[in-house]
Amino acid sequence: MKEFDIPVPWGYIAAVSSGNPAGQPILVVHGIQDNAGSFDRLLPLMSSDYFYVCIDLPGHGRSSHYPPGLPLQLLNYVTCVKRVVDHLNWTRFYYIGHSFGAYIGIHFAGAFPEMVEKLVLLDAFYSTITHVTKTAQTFRQCALDFLAHEQRLKKGVPPIYTYDEAVKKITSNRYSILDEESAKILLKRSLVETGTGGYKLSTDQRLKLSLQPYFTTKQQKNFLDRISCPVLTVFANSTYDYSESQRNTHEYLYQNVKNYRFKVVQGQHDVHLQHPERVAPLVNEFLIDRKCKL
């Protein structure tokens, strides 16, 4: 595995590469408030014929934060992916994303369909639909929430943790239960020593706010309609009973994307990290299958 940085106007994006540098390139993108370590257990079970590049999204892990004072939004992260692949000189590549990373992948593949050859969505986070009559109200609330959050951060002091406290925070402060060993894997890239015996988390606090755009149903479907590559969705069974908007997105993909595959495995939201042996065979089969091409 090789660590390297990708320069960007506000700093750098931290990345880790593995596999065969001459092989098919695959960009691997983690979920919100995670980091590239999210795939430390999955990639060793994947085919070594491919060239994998895992990134820490801006504000995560070892990557620079976006400049202060501005709200974060989906376009920031879609643009980030474009910067990364342009830096790597990739014109065509496979994409593997977990949770928010999958959400980014859906919209990148819709915006740049000519670049994504295969798309893997692990416990995908889909967009919440904003009704056209609620657009201004939603826009207003997001602005107020951001300004209020910013004021709270100004008044507060960033918390300092012992290592055990940091582990406990990571395991308990999540969408689903994360075991201690998996938490320690993520902390390798997101824990920063303070110099006084304590630790702080490197994660950008703005990520606690919603990053979702204000898409109507028709706007969301426009992205899905433009996805031209084969797609594999793998859900954990504990999150299989997803929201109506997620269910509609899956059903729409199933009906409109050629070579769309859908699998459910036993586990929770981070099953790719906690039980990678349940996910790796499905992804390997999808990536290797020559029939799964347009």
Number of C-alpha atoms within 10 A of each C-alpha: 8 9 12 13 15 15 14 14 7 11 15 19 24 23 22 17 18 16 21 14 14 9 12 16 22 24 22 26 28 25 24 18 21 25 29 26 24 26 21 16 18 20 19 13 14 21 17 14 14 19 19 25 25 25 28 28 27 23 24 27 29 24 23 21 20 18 12 10 10 11 19 20 15 16 15 14 20 20 12 17 19 15 16 19 18 11 12 12 9 15 12 16 17 20 26 21 26 27 22 26 25 26 23 28 27 29 22 22 23 22 16 16 17 15 20 22 22 24 27 24 25 28 29 27 20 22 21 17 18 19 13 12 9 12 14 12 10 15 12 11 11 17 12 12 13 19 15 11 15 17 10 11 13 9 8 8 8 11 9 17 19 13 17 10 13 19 22 17 13 21 19 14 10 12 11 13 13 21 16 14 13 19 22 20 19 22 22 14 22 24 21 16 15 12 7 7 10 16 19 17 21 20 23 17 16 21 15 12 14 14 19 18 17 19 16 18 17 12 13 21 15 14 17 20 14 18 26 23 23 21 25 21 21 22 27 22 17 15 17 16 11 16 12 11 14 18 14 14 18 16 11 14 21 15 10 14 17 16 18 17 17 14 13 16 18 13 16 21 23 24 23 26 25 20 16 19 15 18 23 19 14 18 21 13 13 21 24 12 10 9 10 18 15 11
